[in-house]
Amino acid sequence: MVIVHTVSSLLSYVAFLVAFVAGMLFLMQERQLKHKPIGMGFRRLPPLEALDDVNFLAIGAGFW
């Protein structure tokens, strides 16, 4: 029983880490769009809608 609790706790931390990374990428891309310094890093980032969806799903998985 302790193993199940430990594994589920670790998976929730991983989900929150994914949400954090998606949130940071979202903020970086949004700042680039507002200030308009389009560079090579901008083309490698996923669209804002995809980052928002990943963030939403990861937070939901972390709390589940």
PDBQT receptor file of N, H, CA, C and O in Angstrom, charges set to zero:
ATOM      1  N   MET A   1       0.818  -1.195   0.000  1.00  0.00    +0.000 N 
ATOM      2  CA  MET A   1       0.000   0.000   0.000  1.00  0.00    +0.000 C 
ATOM      3  C   MET A   1       0.864   1.263   0.000  1.00  0.00    +0.000 C 
ATOM      4  O   MET A   1       0.529   2.266  -0.629  1.00  0.00    +0.000 OA
ATOM      5  N   VAL A   2       1.971   1.186   0.714  1.00  0.00    +0.000 N 
ATOM      6  H   VAL A   2       2.244   0.371   1.225  1.00  0.00    +0.000 HD
ATOM      7  CA  VAL A   2       2.865   2.342   0.762  1.00  0.00    +0.000 C 
ATOM      8  C   VAL A   2       3.500   2.583  -0.604  1.00  0.00    +0.000 C 
ATOM      9  O   VAL A   2       3.735   3.730  -0.984  1.00  0.00    +0.000 OA
ATOM     10  N   ILE A   3       3.775   1.526  -1.334  1.00  0.00    +0.000 N 
ATOM     11  H   ILE A   3       3.585   0.594  -1.026  1.00  0.00    +0.000 HD
ATOM     12  CA  ILE A   3       4.391   1.670  -2.658  1.00  0.00    +0.000 C 
ATOM     13  C   ILE A   3       3.434   2.381  -3.613  1.00  0.00    +0.000 C 
ATOM     14  O   ILE A   3       3.855   3.238  -4.390  1.00  0.00    +0.000 OA
ATOM     15  N   VAL A   4       2.151   2.028  -3.558  1.00  0.00    +0.000 N 
ATOM     16  H   VAL A   4       1.809   1.332  -2.927  1.00  0.00    +0.000 HD
ATOM     17  CA  VAL A   4       1.157   2.672  -4.429  1.00  0.00    +0.000 C 
ATOM     18  C   VAL A   4       1.078   4.159  -4.108  1.00  0.00    +0.000 C 
ATOM     19  O   VAL A   4       1.031   4.991  -5.014  1.00  0.00    +0.000 OA
ATOM     20  N   HIS A   5       1.064   4.492  -2.831  1.00  0.00    +0.000 N 
ATOM     21  H   HIS A   5       1.103   3.816  -2.095  1.00  0.00    +0.000 HD
ATOM     22  CA  HIS A   5       0.995   5.890  -2.418  1.00  0.00    +0.000 C 
ATOM     23  C   HIS A   5       2.244   6.647  -2.869  1.00  0.00    +0.000 C 
ATOM     24  O   HIS A   5       2.138   7.781  -3.338  1.00  0.00    +0.000 OA
ATOM     25  N   THR A   6       3.401   6.051  -2.737  1.00  0.00    +0.000 N 
ATOM     26  H   THR A   6       3.487   5.130  -2.356  1.00  0.00    +0.000 HD
ATOM     27  CA  THR A   6       4.650   6.701  -3.129  1.00  0.00    +0.000 C 
ATOM     28  C   THR A   6       4.711   6.921  -4.636  1.00  0.00    +0.000 C 
ATOM     29  O   THR A   6       5.114   7.989  -5.097  1.00  0.00    +0.000 OA
ATOM     30  N   VAL A   7       4.316   5.922  -5.392  1.00  0.00    +0.000 N 
ATOM     31  H   VAL A   7       3.989   5.054  -5.018  1.00  0.00    +0.000 HD
ATOM     32  CA  VAL A   7       4.348   6.051  -6.855  1.00  0.00    +0.000 C 
ATOM     33  C   VAL A   7       3.356   7.109  -7.324  1.00  0.00    +0.000 C 
ATOM     34  O   VAL A   7       3.684   7.917  -8.192  1.00  0.00    +0.000 OA
ATOM     35  N   SER A   8       2.153   7.117  -6.765  1.00  0.00    +0.000 N 
ATOM     36  H   SER A   8       1.887   6.460  -6.059  1.00  0.00    +0.000 HD
ATOM     37  CA  SER A   8       1.165   8.124  -7.176  1.00  0.00    +0.000 C 
ATOM     38  C   SER A   8       1.608   9.527  -6.767  1.00  0.00    +0.000 C 
ATOM     39  O   SER A   8       1.339  10.492  -7.481  1.00  0.00    +0.000 OA
ATOM     40  N   SER A   9       2.274   9.644  -5.644  1.00  0.00    +0.000 N 
ATOM     41  H   SER A   9       2.493   8.860  -5.064  1.00  0.00    +0.000 HD
ATOM     42  CA  SER A   9       2.796  10.943  -5.219  1.00  0.00    +0.000 C 
ATOM     43  C   SER A   9       3.883  11.429  -6.174  1.00  0.00    +0.000 C 
ATOM     44  O   SER A   9       3.900  12.602  -6.547  1.00  0.00    +0.000 OA
ATOM     45  N   LEU A  10       4.774  10.551  -6.565  1.00  0.00    +0.000 N 
ATOM     46  H   LEU A  10       4.760   9.598  -6.262  1.00  0.00    +0.000 HD
ATOM     47  CA  LEU A  10       5.823  10.933  -7.502  1.00  0.00    +0.000 C 
ATOM     48  C   LEU A  10       5.259  11.305  -8.874  1.00  0.00    +0.000 C 
ATOM     49  O   LEU A  10       5.727  12.251  -9.506  1.00  0.00    +0.000 OA
ATOM     50  N   LEU A  11       4.264  10.564  -9.325  1.00  0.00    +0.000 N 
ATOM     51  H   LEU A  11       3.883   9.795  -8.811  1.00  0.00    +0.000 HD
ATOM     52  CA  LEU A  11       3.638  10.886 -10.615  1.00  0.00    +0.000 C 
ATOM     53  C   LEU A  11       2.944  12.247 -10.573  1.00  0.00    +0.000 C 
ATOM     54  O   LEU A  11       2.951  12.977 -11.564  1.00  0.00    +0.000 OA
ATOM     55  N   SER A  12       2.352  12.586  -9.446  1.00  0.00    +0.000 N 
ATOM     56  H   SER A  12       2.346  11.994  -8.641  1.00  0.00    +0.000 HD
ATOM     57  CA  SER A  12       1.717  13.905  -9.348  1.00  0.00    +0.000 C 
ATOM     58  C   SER A  12       2.765  15.013  -9.372  1.00  0.00    +0.000 C 
ATOM     59  O   SER A  12       2.535  16.068  -9.963  1.00  0.00    +0.000 OA
ATOM     60  N   TYR A  13       3.916  14.783  -8.734  1.00  0.00    +0.000 N 
ATOM     61  H   TYR A  13       4.103  13.926  -8.254  1.00  0.00    +0.000 HD
ATOM     62  CA  TYR A  13       4.995  15.776  -8.797  1.00  0.00    +0.000 C 
ATOM     63  C   TYR A  13       5.512  15.933 -10.218  1.00  0.00    +0.000 C 
ATOM     64  O   TYR A  13       5.825  17.046 -10.641  1.00  0.00    +0.000 OA
ATOM     65  N   VAL A  14       5.605  14.846 -10.954  1.00  0.00    +0.000 N 
ATOM     66  H   VAL A  14       5.351  13.942 -10.611  1.00  0.00    +0.000 HD
ATOM     67  CA  VAL A  14       6.037  14.914 -12.355  1.00  0.00    +0.000 C 
ATOM     68  C   VAL A  14       5.021  15.696 -13.184  1.00  0.00    +0.000 C 
ATOM     69  O   VAL A  14       5.402  16.485 -14.049  1.00  0.00    +0.000 OA
ATOM     70  N   ALA A  15       3.732  15.481 -12.924  1.00  0.00    +0.000 N 
ATOM     71  H   ALA A  15       3.423  14.840 -12.221  1.00  0.00    +0.000 HD
ATOM     72  CA  ALA A  15       2.698  16.210 -13.659  1.00  0.00    +0.000 C 
ATOM     73  C   ALA A  15       2.787  17.709 -13.368  1.00  0.00    +0.000 C 
ATOM     74  O   ALA A  15       2.631  18.527 -14.275  1.00  0.00    +0.000 OA
ATOM     75  N   PHE A  16       3.035  18.069 -12.111  1.00  0.00    +0.000 N 
ATOM     76  H   PHE A  16       3.161  17.404 -11.375  1.00  0.00    +0.000 HD
ATOM     77  CA  PHE A  16       3.175  19.487 -11.776  1.00  0.00    +0.000 C 
ATOM     78  C   PHE A  16       4.444  20.079 -12.385  1.00  0.00    +0.000 C 
ATOM     79  O   PHE A  16       4.465  21.257 -12.739  1.00  0.00    +0.000 OA
ATOM     80  N   LEU A  17       5.494  19.280 -12.511  1.00  0.00    +0.000 N 
ATOM     81  H   LEU A  17       5.477  18.322 -12.224  1.00  0.00    +0.000 HD
ATOM     82  CA  LEU A  17       6.709  19.755 -13.169  1.00  0.00    +0.000 C 
ATOM     83  C   LEU A  17       6.454  20.019 -14.646  1.00  0.00    +0.000 C 
ATOM     84  O   LEU A  17       6.926  21.017 -15.191  1.00  0.00    +0.000 OA
ATOM     85  N   VAL A  18       5.715  19.136 -15.293  1.00  0.00    +0.000 N 
ATOM     86  H   VAL A  18       5.331  18.325 -14.851  1.00  0.00    +0.000 HD
ATOM     87  CA  VAL A  18       5.356  19.342 -16.705  1.00  0.00    +0.000 C 
ATOM     88  C   VAL A  18       4.513  20.613 -16.852  1.00  0.00    +0.000 C 
ATOM     89  O   VAL A  18       4.703  21.381 -17.795  1.00  0.00    +0.000 OA
ATOM     90  N   ALA A  19       3.583  20.830 -15.917  1.00  0.00    +0.000 N 
ATOM     91  H   ALA A  19       3.428  20.206 -15.152  1.00  0.00    +0.000 HD
ATOM     92  CA  ALA A  19       2.759  22.040 -15.956  1.00  0.00    +0.000 C 
ATOM     93  C   ALA A  19       3.615  23.286 -15.767  1.00  0.00    +0.000 C 
ATOM     94  O   ALA A  19       3.373  24.306 -16.414  1.00  0.00    +0.000 OA
ATOM     95  N   PHE A  20       4.606  23.218 -14.896  1.00  0.00    +0.000 N 
ATOM     96  H   PHE A  20       4.803  22.390 -14.371  1.00  0.00    +0.000 HD
ATOM     97  CA  PHE A  20       5.502  24.353 -14.682  1.00  0.00    +0.000 C 
ATOM     98  C   PHE A  20       6.293  24.684 -15.946  1.00  0.00    +0.000 C 
ATOM     99  O   PHE A  20       6.399  25.847 -16.336  1.00  0.00    +0.000 OA
ATOM    100  N   VAL A  21       6.845  23.656 -16.579  1.00  0.00    +0.000 N 
ATOM    101  H   VAL A  21       6.759  22.712 -16.262  1.00  0.00    +0.000 HD
ATOM    102  CA  VAL A  21       7.628  23.875 -17.799  1.00  0.00    +0.000 C 
ATOM    103  C   VAL A  21       6.744  24.434 -18.914  1.00  0.00    +0.000 C 
ATOM    104  O   VAL A  21       7.155  25.341 -19.638  1.00  0.00    +0.000 OA
ATOM    105  N   ALA A  22       5.541  23.898 -19.052  1.00  0.00    +0.000 N 
ATOM    106  H   ALA A  22       5.207  23.161 -18.464  1.00  0.00    +0.000 HD
ATOM    107  CA  ALA A  22       4.620  24.409 -20.080  1.00  0.00    +0.000 C 
ATOM    108  C   ALA A  22       4.238  25.853 -19.785  1.00  0.00    +0.000 C 
ATOM    109  O   ALA A  22       4.119  26.662 -20.705  1.00  0.00    +0.000 OA
ATOM    110  N   GLY A  23       4.049  26.178 -18.524  1.00  0.00    +0.000 N 
ATOM    111  H   GLY A  23       4.146  25.521 -17.777  1.00  0.00    +0.000 HD
ATOM    112  CA  GLY A  23       3.727  27.555 -18.153  1.00  0.00    +0.000 C 
ATOM    113  C   GLY A  23       4.873  28.511 -18.441  1.00  0.00    +0.000 C 
ATOM    114  O   GLY A  23       4.653  29.626 -18.914  1.00  0.00    +0.000 OA
ATOM    115  N   MET A  24       6.089  28.081 -18.158  1.00  0.00    +0.000 N 
ATOM    116  H   MET A  24       6.268  27.175 -17.773  1.00  0.00    +0.000 HD
ATOM    117  CA  MET A  24       7.237  28.938 -18.444  1.00  0.00    +0.000 C 
ATOM    118  C   MET A  24       7.420  29.139 -19.946  1.00  0.00    +0.000 C 
ATOM    119  O   MET A  24       7.729  30.245 -20.388  1.00  0.00    +0.000 OA
ATOM    120  N   LEU A  25       7.234  28.081 -20.733  1.00  0.00    +0.000 N 
ATOM    121  H   LEU A  25       6.983  27.182 -20.374  1.00  0.00    +0.000 HD
ATOM    122  CA  LEU A  25       7.325  28.222 -22.185  1.00  0.00    +0.000 C 
ATOM    123  C   LEU A  25       6.231  29.140 -22.710  1.00  0.00    +0.000 C 
ATOM    124  O   LEU A  25       6.462  29.921 -23.634  1.00  0.00    +0.000 OA
ATOM    125  N   PHE A  26       5.045  29.050 -22.127  1.00  0.00    +0.000 N 
ATOM    126  H   PHE A  26       4.857  28.416 -21.376  1.00  0.00    +0.000 HD
ATOM    127  CA  PHE A  26       3.939  29.918 -22.514  1.00  0.00    +0.000 C 
ATOM    128  C   PHE A  26       4.298  31.376 -22.261  1.00  0.00    +0.000 C 
ATOM    129  O   PHE A  26       4.093  32.231 -23.124  1.00  0.00    +0.000 OA
ATOM    130  N   LEU A  27       4.836  31.659 -21.073  1.00  0.00    +0.000 N 
ATOM    131  H   LEU A  27       5.003  30.964 -20.373  1.00  0.00    +0.000 HD
ATOM    132  CA  LEU A  27       5.203  33.038 -20.742  1.00  0.00    +0.000 C 
ATOM    133  C   LEU A  27       6.330  33.552 -21.625  1.00  0.00    +0.000 C 
ATOM    134  O   LEU A  27       6.314  34.717 -22.025  1.00  0.00    +0.000 OA
ATOM    135  N   MET A  28       7.300  32.713 -21.936  1.00  0.00    +0.000 N 
ATOM    136  H   MET A  28       7.313  31.768 -21.611  1.00  0.00    +0.000 HD
ATOM    137  CA  MET A  28       8.397  33.132 -22.804  1.00  0.00    +0.000 C 
ATOM    138  C   MET A  28       7.889  33.470 -24.198  1.00  0.00    +0.000 C 
ATOM    139  O   MET A  28       8.274  34.486 -24.778  1.00  0.00    +0.000 OA
ATOM    140  N   GLN A  29       7.031  32.625 -24.727  1.00  0.00    +0.000 N 
ATOM    141  H   GLN A  29       6.718  31.800 -24.256  1.00  0.00    +0.000 HD
ATOM    142  CA  GLN A  29       6.525  32.864 -26.076  1.00  0.00    +0.000 C 
ATOM    143  C   GLN A  29       5.599  34.078 -26.105  1.00  0.00    +0.000 C 
ATOM    144  O   GLN A  29       5.633  34.861 -27.054  1.00  0.00    +0.000 OA
ATOM    145  N   GLU A  30       4.788  34.234 -25.090  1.00  0.00    +0.000 N 
ATOM    146  H   GLU A  30       4.760  33.598 -24.319  1.00  0.00    +0.000 HD
ATOM    147  CA  GLU A  30       3.893  35.387 -25.051  1.00  0.00    +0.000 C 
ATOM    148  C   GLU A  30       4.687  36.689 -24.976  1.00  0.00    +0.000 C 
ATOM    149  O   GLU A  30       4.317  37.680 -25.605  1.00  0.00    +0.000 OA
ATOM    150  N   ARG A  31       5.772  36.687 -24.213  1.00  0.00    +0.000 N 
ATOM    151  H   ARG A  31       6.073  35.882 -23.702  1.00  0.00    +0.000 HD
ATOM    152  CA  ARG A  31       6.610  37.884 -24.127  1.00  0.00    +0.000 C 
ATOM    153  C   ARG A  31       7.267  38.179 -25.467  1.00  0.00    +0.000 C 
ATOM    154  O   ARG A  31       7.359  39.338 -25.871  1.00  0.00    +0.000 OA
ATOM    155  N   GLN A  32       7.726  37.135 -26.161  1.00  0.00    +0.000 N 
ATOM    156  H   GLN A  32       7.652  36.194 -25.832  1.00  0.00    +0.000 HD
ATOM    157  CA  GLN A  32       8.320  37.343 -27.482  1.00  0.00    +0.000 C 
ATOM    158  C   GLN A  32       7.297  37.899 -28.457  1.00  0.00    +0.000 C 
ATOM    159  O   GLN A  32       7.630  38.744 -29.288  1.00  0.00    +0.000 OA
ATOM    160  N   LEU A  33       6.060  37.437 -28.367  1.00  0.00    +0.000 N 
ATOM    161  H   LEU A  33       5.790  36.751 -27.691  1.00  0.00    +0.000 HD
ATOM    162  CA  LEU A  33       5.030  37.938 -29.276  1.00  0.00    +0.000 C 
ATOM    163  C   LEU A  33       4.704  39.404 -28.997  1.00  0.00    +0.000 C 
ATOM    164  O   LEU A  33       4.444  40.164 -29.930  1.00  0.00    +0.000 OA
ATOM    165  N   LYS A  34       4.715  39.806 -27.739  1.00  0.00    +0.000 N 
ATOM    166  H   LYS A  34       4.927  39.188 -26.981  1.00  0.00    +0.000 HD
ATOM    167  CA  LYS A  34       4.405  41.194 -27.396  1.00  0.00    +0.000 C 
ATOM    168  C   LYS A  34       5.523  42.146 -27.800  1.00  0.00    +0.000 C 
ATOM    169  O   LYS A  34       5.257  43.253 -28.268  1.00  0.00    +0.000 OA
ATOM    170  N   HIS A  35       6.772  41.722 -27.622  1.00  0.00    +0.000 N 
ATOM    171  H   HIS A  35       6.988  40.823 -27.242  1.00  0.00    +0.000 HD
ATOM    172  CA  HIS A  35       7.904  42.605 -27.920  1.00  0.00    +0.000 C 
ATOM    173  C   HIS A  35       8.409  42.444 -29.348  1.00  0.00    +0.000 C 
ATOM    174  O   HIS A  35       9.227  43.239 -29.810  1.00  0.00    +0.000 OA
ATOM    175  N   LYS A  36       7.938  41.441 -30.036  1.00  0.00    +0.000 N 
ATOM    176  H   LYS A  36       7.274  40.795 -29.660  1.00  0.00    +0.000 HD
ATOM    177  CA  LYS A  36       8.208  41.183 -31.447  1.00  0.00    +0.000 C 
ATOM    178  C   LYS A  36       9.681  40.984 -31.818  1.00  0.00    +0.000 C 
ATOM    179  O   LYS A  36      10.062  41.359 -32.927  1.00  0.00    +0.000 OA
ATOM    180  N   PRO A  37      10.528  40.417 -30.956  1.00  0.00    +0.000 N 
ATOM    181  CA  PRO A  37      11.868  40.044 -31.433  1.00  0.00    +0.000 C 
ATOM    182  C   PRO A  37      11.853  38.590 -31.910  1.00  0.00    +0.000 C 
ATOM    183  O   PRO A  37      12.328  37.695 -31.211  1.00  0.00    +0.000 OA
ATOM    184  N   ILE A  38      11.314  38.367 -33.084  1.00  0.00    +0.000 N 
ATOM    185  H   ILE A  38      10.928  39.093 -33.652  1.00  0.00    +0.000 HD
ATOM    186  CA  ILE A  38      11.172  37.010 -33.603  1.00  0.00    +0.000 C 
ATOM    187  C   ILE A  38      12.557  36.464 -33.955  1.00  0.00    +0.000 C 
ATOM    188  O   ILE A  38      13.268  37.031 -34.785  1.00  0.00    +0.000 OA
ATOM    189  N   GLY A  39      12.924  35.366 -33.317  1.00  0.00    +0.000 N 
ATOM    190  H   GLY A  39      12.346  34.906 -32.643  1.00  0.00    +0.000 HD
ATOM    191  CA  GLY A  39      14.225  34.748 -33.564  1.00  0.00    +0.000 C 
ATOM    192  C   GLY A  39      14.062  33.261 -33.806  1.00  0.00    +0.000 C 
ATOM    193  O   GLY A  39      12.959  32.766 -34.037  1.00  0.00    +0.000 OA
ATOM    194  N   MET A  40      15.171  32.567 -33.751  1.00  0.00    +0.000 N 
ATOM    195  H   MET A  40      16.067  32.968 -33.564  1.00  0.00    +0.000 HD
ATOM    196  CA  MET A  40      15.156  31.124 -33.991  1.00  0.00    +0.000 C 
ATOM    197  C   MET A  40      14.436  30.381 -32.866  1.00  0.00    +0.000 C 
ATOM    198  O   MET A  40      13.764  29.382 -33.122  1.00  0.00    +0.000 OA
ATOM    199  N   GLY A  41      14.566  30.854 -31.627  1.00  0.00    +0.000 N 
ATOM    200  H   GLY A  41      15.112  31.666 -31.419  1.00  0.00    +0.000 HD
ATOM    201  CA  GLY A  41      13.907  30.196 -30.512  1.00  0.00    +0.000 C 
ATOM    202  C   GLY A  41      12.399  30.248 -30.612  1.00  0.00    +0.000 C 
ATOM    203  O   GLY A  41      11.710  29.351 -30.127  1.00  0.00    +0.000 OA
ATOM    204  N   PHE A  42      11.884  31.284 -31.233  1.00  0.00    +0.000 N 
ATOM    205  H   PHE A  42      12.444  32.013 -31.627  1.00  0.00    +0.000 HD
ATOM    206  CA  PHE A  42      10.437  31.447 -31.381  1.00  0.00    +0.000 C 
ATOM    207  C   PHE A  42       9.852  30.354 -32.271  1.00  0.00    +0.000 C 
ATOM    208  O   PHE A  42       8.757  29.857 -32.009  1.00  0.00    +0.000 OA
ATOM    209  N   ARG A  43      10.560  29.991 -33.292  1.00  0.00    +0.000 N 
ATOM    210  H   ARG A  43      11.450  30.394 -33.505  1.00  0.00    +0.000 HD
ATOM    211  CA  ARG A  43      10.044  28.985 -34.229  1.00  0.00    +0.000 C 
ATOM    212  C   ARG A  43      10.032  27.583 -33.631  1.00  0.00    +0.000 C 
ATOM    213  O   ARG A  43       9.292  26.718 -34.098  1.00  0.00    +0.000 OA
ATOM    214  N   ARG A  44      10.835  27.355 -32.615  1.00  0.00    +0.000 N 
ATOM    215  H   ARG A  44      11.436  28.058 -32.235  1.00  0.00    +0.000 HD
ATOM    216  CA  ARG A  44      10.916  26.030 -32.008  1.00  0.00    +0.000 C 
ATOM    217  C   ARG A  44       9.856  25.803 -30.937  1.00  0.00    +0.000 C 
ATOM    218  O   ARG A  44       9.592  24.659 -30.567  1.00  0.00    +0.000 OA
ATOM    219  N   LEU A  45       9.252  26.865 -30.438  1.00  0.00    +0.000 N 
ATOM    220  H   LEU A  45       9.467  27.794 -30.738  1.00  0.00    +0.000 HD
ATOM    221  CA  LEU A  45       8.251  26.726 -29.385  1.00  0.00    +0.000 C 
ATOM    222  C   LEU A  45       6.911  26.287 -29.975  1.00  0.00    +0.000 C 
ATOM    223  O   LEU A  45       6.556  26.694 -31.081  1.00  0.00    +0.000 OA
ATOM    224  N   PRO A  46       6.170  25.460 -29.241  1.00  0.00    +0.000 N 
ATOM    225  CA  PRO A  46       4.839  25.061 -29.724  1.00  0.00    +0.000 C 
ATOM    226  C   PRO A  46       3.860  26.235 -29.631  1.00  0.00    +0.000 C 
ATOM    227  O   PRO A  46       4.144  27.218 -28.947  1.00  0.00    +0.000 OA
ATOM    228  N   PRO A  47       2.724  26.147 -30.303  1.00  0.00    +0.000 N 
ATOM    229  CA  PRO A  47       1.743  27.232 -30.249  1.00  0.00    +0.000 C 
ATOM    230  C   PRO A  47       1.222  27.447 -28.824  1.00  0.00    +0.000 C 
ATOM    231  O   PRO A  47       1.264  26.541 -27.992  1.00  0.00    +0.000 OA
ATOM    232  N   LEU A  48       0.734  28.653 -28.561  1.00  0.00    +0.000 N 
ATOM    233  H   LEU A  48       0.700  29.390 -29.237  1.00  0.00    +0.000 HD
ATOM    234  CA  LEU A  48       0.226  28.987 -27.231  1.00  0.00    +0.000 C 
ATOM    235  C   LEU A  48      -0.943  28.095 -26.830  1.00  0.00    +0.000 C 
ATOM    236  O   LEU A  48      -1.060  27.715 -25.665  1.00  0.00    +0.000 OA
ATOM    237  N   GLU A  49      -1.800  27.762 -27.773  1.00  0.00    +0.000 N 
ATOM    238  H   GLU A  49      -1.705  28.070 -28.720  1.00  0.00    +0.000 HD
ATOM    239  CA  GLU A  49      -2.955  26.910 -27.456  1.00  0.00    +0.000 C 
ATOM    240  C   GLU A  49      -2.505  25.514 -27.015  1.00  0.00    +0.000 C 
ATOM    241  O   GLU A  49      -3.088  24.935 -26.099  1.00  0.00    +0.000 OA
ATOM    242  N   ALA A  50      -1.485  24.982 -27.658  1.00  0.00    +0.000 N 
ATOM    243  H   ALA A  50      -1.011  25.452 -28.402  1.00  0.00    +0.000 HD
ATOM    244  CA  ALA A  50      -0.985  23.659 -27.276  1.00  0.00    +0.000 C 
ATOM    245  C   ALA A  50      -0.362  23.697 -25.889  1.00  0.00    +0.000 C 
ATOM    246  O   ALA A  50      -0.559  22.773 -25.099  1.00  0.00    +0.000 OA
ATOM    247  N   LEU A  51       0.385  24.747 -25.582  1.00  0.00    +0.000 N 
ATOM    248  H   LEU A  51       0.545  25.498 -26.223  1.00  0.00    +0.000 HD
ATOM    249  CA  LEU A  51       0.978  24.878 -24.254  1.00  0.00    +0.000 C 
ATOM    250  C   LEU A  51      -0.100  25.031 -23.184  1.00  0.00    +0.000 C 
ATOM    251  O   LEU A  51       0.024  24.482 -22.090  1.00  0.00    +0.000 OA
ATOM    252  N   ASP A  52      -1.139  25.768 -23.499  1.00  0.00    +0.000 N 
ATOM    253  H   ASP A  52      -1.239  26.214 -24.388  1.00  0.00    +0.000 HD
ATOM    254  CA  ASP A  52      -2.240  25.937 -22.556  1.00  0.00    +0.000 C 
ATOM    255  C   ASP A  52      -2.952  24.612 -22.305  1.00  0.00    +0.000 C 
ATOM    256  O   ASP A  52      -3.311  24.305 -21.168  1.00  0.00    +0.000 OA
ATOM    257  N   ASP A  53      -3.157  23.827 -23.357  1.00  0.00    +0.000 N 
ATOM    258  H   ASP A  53      -2.865  24.077 -24.281  1.00  0.00    +0.000 HD
ATOM    259  CA  ASP A  53      -3.798  22.516 -23.202  1.00  0.00    +0.000 C 
ATOM    260  C   ASP A  53      -2.939  21.560 -22.364  1.00  0.00    +0.000 C 
ATOM    261  O   ASP A  53      -3.453  20.846 -21.502  1.00  0.00    +0.000 OA
ATOM    262  N   VAL A  54      -1.632  21.556 -22.626  1.00  0.00    +0.000 N 
ATOM    263  H   VAL A  54      -1.214  22.135 -23.325  1.00  0.00    +0.000 HD
ATOM    264  CA  VAL A  54      -0.726  20.697 -21.849  1.00  0.00    +0.000 C 
ATOM    265  C   VAL A  54      -0.738  21.107 -20.389  1.00  0.00    +0.000 C 
ATOM    266  O   VAL A  54      -0.765  20.256 -19.500  1.00  0.00    +0.000 OA
ATOM    267  N   ASN A  55      -0.719  22.401 -20.140  1.00  0.00    +0.000 N 
ATOM    268  H   ASN A  55      -0.697  23.093 -20.862  1.00  0.00    +0.000 HD
ATOM    269  CA  ASN A  55      -0.734  22.908 -18.769  1.00  0.00    +0.000 C 
ATOM    270  C   ASN A  55      -2.020  22.486 -18.057  1.00  0.00    +0.000 C 
ATOM    271  O   ASN A  55      -1.977  22.028 -16.915  1.00  0.00    +0.000 OA
ATOM    272  N   PHE A  56      -3.143  22.639 -18.720  1.00  0.00    +0.000 N 
ATOM    273  H   PHE A  56      -3.178  23.011 -19.647  1.00  0.00    +0.000 HD
ATOM    274  CA  PHE A  56      -4.435  22.272 -18.133  1.00  0.00    +0.000 C 
ATOM    275  C   PHE A  56      -4.496  20.783 -17.808  1.00  0.00    +0.000 C 
ATOM    276  O   PHE A  56      -4.921  20.397 -16.720  1.00  0.00    +0.000 OA
ATOM    277  N   LEU A  57      -4.072  19.955 -18.748  1.00  0.00    +0.000 N 
ATOM    278  H   LEU A  57      -3.726  20.268 -19.632  1.00  0.00    +0.000 HD
ATOM    279  CA  LEU A  57      -4.113  18.506 -18.538  1.00  0.00    +0.000 C 
ATOM    280  C   LEU A  57      -3.137  18.053 -17.452  1.00  0.00    +0.000 C 
ATOM    281  O   LEU A  57      -3.451  17.165 -16.660  1.00  0.00    +0.000 OA
ATOM    282  N   ALA A  58      -1.955  18.667 -17.419  1.00  0.00    +0.000 N 
ATOM    283  H   ALA A  58      -1.700  19.388 -18.063  1.00  0.00    +0.000 HD
ATOM    284  CA  ALA A  58      -0.960  18.272 -16.418  1.00  0.00    +0.000 C 
ATOM    285  C   ALA A  58      -1.405  18.662 -15.010  1.00  0.00    +0.000 C 
ATOM    286  O   ALA A  58      -1.188  17.903 -14.066  1.00  0.00    +0.000 OA
ATOM    287  N   ILE A  59      -2.015  19.817 -14.859  1.00  0.00    +0.000 N 
ATOM    288  H   ILE A  59      -2.191  20.434 -15.627  1.00  0.00    +0.000 HD
ATOM    289  CA  ILE A  59      -2.517  20.214 -13.539  1.00  0.00    +0.000 C 
ATOM    290  C   ILE A  59      -3.656  19.296 -13.111  1.00  0.00    +0.000 C 
ATOM    291  O   ILE A  59      -3.740  18.902 -11.947  1.00  0.00    +0.000 OA
ATOM    292  N   GLY A  60      -4.529  18.957 -14.054  1.00  0.00    +0.000 N 
ATOM    293  H   GLY A  60      -4.461  19.277 -14.999  1.00  0.00    +0.000 HD
ATOM    294  CA  GLY A  60      -5.609  18.028 -13.732  1.00  0.00    +0.000 C 
ATOM    295  C   GLY A  60      -5.083  16.662 -13.323  1.00  0.00    +0.000 C 
ATOM    296  O   GLY A  60      -5.596  16.048 -12.388  1.00  0.00    +0.000 OA
ATOM    297  N   ALA A  61      -4.053  16.184 -14.028  1.00  0.00    +0.000 N 
ATOM    298  H   ALA A  61      -3.636  16.683 -14.787  1.00  0.00    +0.000 HD
ATOM    299  CA  ALA A  61      -3.466  14.885 -13.683  1.00  0.00    +0.000 C 
ATOM    300  C   ALA A  61      -2.754  14.944 -12.329  1.00  0.00    +0.000 C 
ATOM    301  O   ALA A  61      -2.755  13.966 -11.581  1.00  0.00    +0.000 OA
ATOM    302  N   GLY A  62      -2.156  16.076 -12.021  1.00  0.00    +0.000 N 
ATOM    303  H   GLY A  62      -2.155  16.871 -12.628  1.00  0.00    +0.000 HD
ATOM    304  CA  GLY A  62      -1.465  16.212 -10.737  1.00  0.00    +0.000 C 
ATOM    305  C   GLY A  62      -2.412  16.181  -9.555  1.00  0.00    +0.000 C 
ATOM    306  O   GLY A  62      -2.070  15.663  -8.493  1.00  0.00    +0.000 OA
ATOM    307  N   PHE A  63      -3.593  16.731  -9.734  1.00  0.00    +0.000 N 
ATOM    308  H   PHE A  63      -3.871  17.152 -10.598  1.00  0.00    +0.000 HD
ATOM    309  CA  PHE A  63      -4.565  16.740  -8.642  1.00  0.00    +0.000 C 
ATOM    310  C   PHE A  63      -5.389  15.465  -8.585  1.00  0.00    +0.000 C 
ATOM    311  O   PHE A  63      -5.995  15.157  -7.559  1.00  0.00    +0.000 OA
ATOM    312  N   TRP A  64      -5.414  14.732  -9.677  1.00  0.00    +0.000 N 
ATOM    313  H   TRP A  64      -4.922  14.982 -10.511  1.00  0.00    +0.000 HD
ATOM    314  CA  TRP A  64      -6.216  13.499  -9.689  1.00  0.00    +0.000 C 
ATOM    315  C   TRP A  64      -5.522  12.457  -8.892  1.00  0.00    +0.000 C 
ATOM    316  O   TRP A  64      -6.023  11.339  -8.769  1.00  0.00    +0.000 OA
TER     317      TRP A  64
